[in-house]
Amino acid sequence: AQRVTQPEKLLSVFKGAPVELKCNYSYSGSPELFWYVQYSRQRLQLLLRHISRESIKGFTADLNKGETSFHLKKPFAQEEDSAMYYCALLYNNNDMRFGAGTRLTVKP
Amino acid sequence: GAGVSQSPRYKVAKRGQDVALRCDPISGHVSLFWYQQALGQGPEFLTYFQNEAQLDKSGLPSDRFFAERPEGSVSTLKIQRTQQEDSAVYLCASSLGGTRKETQYFGPGTRLLVL
């Protein structure tokens, strides 16, 4: 069955430290992966998608098919990065599955 | 322009009551999605519309759940005979085109509490 796993429910780092939010997926086909973010009192919004190979707000994510991972990384975390992050998998070009989310807290 | 809006933002229902949740997508958006998000979980897909056509309702948990989008814009998610396990945030999202690969824009959600 298709599954998205975010092993950390909570992640806390200090400002300026590197941060990595882990995401693993299970899908035998060709996946399309996304990271969504929800800042406090705001709605869920797309952060980035692997197919775009972009860096948004300093975040990048590389699809590693061998390890079935799509970890989100930022070299220097900022306080405004504190939010809930969801990894999502689009499979069969049709169905979207979200992970349970990781709450990132960046301490001053 | 305005984003996706949902109403009500909060709903408390007694077990057995029927509820109706409304979603106003971004004007001109073809696709509309409903998700259910239980506490501590990510959103789970419920149903998908392309214009007025409900193309996928595979995520609806039971026949108590019904969704419609009669004119291809506003959508309503109806839950009949609510149960405590229906308590969740219900999210609506819309996207411009007719494929699921496109960026989905989410509403603020309706938080439903069934007592």
Boltz contact constraints between the chains, C-beta under 6 A:
constraints:
  - contact:
      token1: [A, 43]
      token2: [B, 106]
      max_distance: 6.0
  - contact:
      token1: [A, 43]
      token2: [B, 108]
      max_distance: 6.0
  - contact:
      token1: [A, 44]
      token2: [B, 106]
      max_distance: 6.0
  - contact:
      token1: [A, 46]
      token2: [B, 103]
      max_distance: 6.0
  - contact:
      token1: [A, 86]
      token2: [B, 42]
      max_distance: 6.0
  - contact:
      token1: [A, 94]
      token2: [B, 100]
      max_distance: 6.0
  - contact:
      token1: [A, 96]
      token2: [B, 45]
      max_distance: 6.0
  - contact:
      token1: [A, 98]
      token2: [B, 42]
      max_distance: 6.0
  - contact:
      token1: [A, 98]
      token2: [B, 43]
      max_distance: 6.0
  - contact:
      token1: [A, 99]
      token2: [B, 42]
      max_distance: 6.0
  - contact:
      token1: [A, 100]
      token2: [B, 41]
      max_distance: 6.0
  - contact:
      token1: [A, 100]
      token2: [B, 42]
      max_distance: 6.0
  - contact:
      token1: [A, 101]
      token2: [B, 42]
      max_distance: 6.0
